[in-house]
Amino acid sequence: MKVLVTGGAGFIGSHTVDLLLSKGYGVKVLDILQPRVHPYGKPEYLSPEVEFIQGDVSDKSILEKAMSDVNGIFHLAAYQDYMTDFSNFIKTNSYSTALIFEIIVEKKLDIKKIVLASSQSVYGEGKYQCKVHGMQYPEPRSREQLDKSDWEMHCAFKGCTNYLEPVLIDEAVINPFTAYGISKECLERLAGKLGRRYSIPTVSMRYSIVQGPRNSFFNAYSGVCRIFTLRLINDKPPVIYEDGNQLRDYLHVLDVAEANVTAFENSGADYGALNVGGIEGIKLIDYTNILIKVLNKKVEPLILGYYRFGDTRHTVSTSEKLKKLGWKNKRTLEDIFRDYVEWVHKQPDVKDRYEEVERIMKEQNVLKKAGCL
């Protein structure tokens, strides 16, 4: 079978390409090589075995060319950032998904299945429980709350003073509140509804925080592992937002590639969505201290009262549905750190870019300090 991987030169895409090639698939890659992610052009790690097309996944003529002779699609191209160019999220993530189905129907293409990159962000603040009022799916924290360094989630019931306890997030309820999360919800709905209408099995993969080799240095969204590693390599302390007690789950990009191919090859999740989560939730402060230990640095992280408006407080997913298809987490957090640091040390440019990213986020009114209106 020959498959198309959109975003196949990127972080998750390229590892998925490698796995597909190892399993004997023919692979075509469509990637725009966005300069903020690929400032030096097509990466060397992209296999010469792939048929490569450079272009925008939201350009119908280019996408039509890329889809012309394939039987399956991994739609992994995505626009991710914390900035306020909201239309780009819809254009790259949602509009391109509609185009894929439009082309399939117009050209009567024989597409057997489509796996799509969604995100944990479709859950918004996620799932919590009040010991009095039960399960809740809260709205995001306000600027007024965050400005008081009041980080935890409050019960929504009037008069209740309880803080909410986080609960593992399953696939049942979504409630996105960022442009990125909304664009992924739209992607999922398009895939599920149009897939059923035209009998094209689809699966949307709701990734937690994916980390590991090839995670771009240059994309502001590319994650805490990249940001903190570059800080530490340059003998600078990591800067932790809020109080460091926020819970997240992290997983290795190789586990994600295996999840993508598992979903493609198994009909058990067709027309649905699957969480692709880490082994367990971990506090950001504990995560940071493990990374410091792996890098053998003698620094303390900085907690200065900054918060990034739009961040969730606690989001940890359960992957039980995916595990029933035979997938499992094979790699630990320490594996992530070791593999990423090993890759980083082979790169030609490992300067710390945090100050530049921080400046941009402050200009966009995304990054704020509690107590400073």
C-alpha positions, -999 to +999 in steps of 0.1 A: +000+000+000+011+035-008+003+062+017+005+100+020+019+116+051+011+153+053+036+171+075+059+142+069+091+162+073+080+173+108+085+159+143+057+133+145+054+130+108+090+120+101+090+093+127+057+079+114+073+079+079+103+059+092+080+033+108+059+030+077+089+025+055+102-002+079+069-020+075+071-020+037+047+008+028+053+031-001+054+067+013+047+101-002+053+132+019+037+166+016+053+193+037+055+231+034+088+232+053+076+262+073+107+283+080+099+287+118+102+249+120+126+241+092+149+272+088+174+251+068+150+235+044+143+198+040+158+179+070+185+154+064+167+128+085+139+125+059+145+092+041+155+094+004+130+065-002+100+089+001+085+108-027+087+144-015+064+173-024+070+207-009+038+227-006+009+240+015-016+214+026-043+240+023-035+246-014-060+224-033-040+219-064-009+208-045-029+185-022-047+170-052-013+161-067-001+146-034-032+125-031-033+113-067-019+077-064-022+068-027-045+044-008-042+058+027-035+091+043-019+102+076-029+138+079-003+151+104+004+186+090-006+211+117-002+247+127+007+249+164+015+280+184+005+303+213+002+334+191-029+352+181-030+345+143-062+325+148-070+321+111-039+301+105-051+273+129-083+269+109-066+272+076-040+245+082-058+222+106-095+224+096-097+237+061-071+212+048-092+184+063-122+195+044-101+197+012-090+161+016-126+149+015-135+173-012-107+159-034-116+123-026-152+128-036-145+149-067-118+126-081-134+094-069-102+083-051-099+049-036-087+059-001-089+030+024-083+050+056-073+083+070-055+088+104-055+124+116-035+143+141-058+157+168-047+169+203-054+167+240-062+204+236-098+194+225-105+188+261-099+223+272-094+223+310-102+186+311-121+166+337-123+173+374-143+162+404-157+181+434-160+160+465-195+174+470-209+182+436-193+154+415-178+154+380-172+187+362-157+200+329-147+235+339-143+266+318-108+281+316-094+302+345-099+340+341-071+365+340-085+379+373-080+345+390-045+340+375-034+375+384-040+366+421-017+335+417-048+314+423-038+285+401-062+257+410-097+250+395-127+260+416-160+242+418-186+258+395-215+255+420-224+287+437-213+289+473-190+259+471-155+268+482-139+235+472-110+232+448-115+205+421-094+174+419-082+164+384-094+131+369-079+111+341-094+123+308-112+098+286-125+104+252-161+111+262-164+149+265-145+176+246-146+214+254-118+233+236-113+270+243-082+279+222-081+285+185-058+255+182-081+232+201-112+244+183-094+238+149-087+202+160-124+197+171-134+208+137-109+184+121-124+156+141-160+164+132-152+167+095-133+134+096-159+115+115-190+128+097-177+129+062-158+096+067-191+079+076-210+096+048-185+084+021-175+051+038-139+062+044-127+050+079-111+077+099-094+079+133-084+111+151-054+108+174-056+130+205-019+133+214-008+144+249+026+162+251+049+145+225+086+148+230+119+133+217+144+137+188+137+160+159+115+183+180+123+217+164+144+242+182+128+270+163+090+266+170+078+284+201+052+257+206+076+228+205+075+221+242+090+222+276+116+195+270+132+216+242+129+249+261+143+236+293+170+214+277+184+244+257+184+265+289+203+239+308+228+232+281+236+269+281+239+269+319+207+288+325+179+278+349+145+267+335+117+292+340+086+274+354+052+291+349+026+292+377+038+272+407+051+241+391+024+218+405+005+215+372+001+179+360+008+168+325+015+135+307+044+131+283+051+105+257+080+095+234+075+104+197+084+068+188+054+056+208+033+081+190+044+068+156+035+033+167+001+046+178-005+061+144+003+029+125-017+008+150-048+029+144-043+027+106-039-011+106-068-018+131-105-013+124-114-012+161-114+026+163-128+035+129-148+068+128-137+077+163-110+093+184-083+079+205-062+093+233-025+088+229-012+095+264+018+092+286+025+065+312+013+088+341+008+124+351+038+142+366+041+177+382+061+201+361+085+208+390+092+171+393+096+168+355+121+197+356+142+182+384+145+148+366+157+166+335+182+186+355+195+153+370+198+137+335+218+166+323+239+166+355+234+203+361+237+222+394+209+247+390+175+254+405+145+262+384+130+297+386+094+301+397+087+338+392+049+340+391+045+341+354+016+324+337+007+318+301-029+328+295-047+299+279-027+271+296-047+244+313-040+236+349-041+198+350-044+176+319-036+139+320-052+114+295-060+077+298-052+056+267-072+025+276-091+025+243-059+026+223-043-001+245-072-024+237-060-023+201-026-036+212-006-004+217+013+004+248+038+030+261+073+014+256+094+044+267+097+062+300+102+099+307+139+092+313+140+076+278+126+108+264+152+129+280+181+107+271+171+103+235+163+140+231+195+152+248+216+128+227+200+142+195+204+178+207+242+174+212+245+164+175+229+196+163+250+226+150+230+254+167+219+248+204+217+284+216+190+293+241+161+311+225+139+315+255+143+353+259+132+358+223+101+336+227+093+352+260+095+387+245+071+377+217+046+362+241+047+393+263+041+415+233+011+394+223-002+396+259+000+358+262+027+357+290+018+376+321+031+380+356+007+376+385+000+409+402+010+429+371-021+441+352 
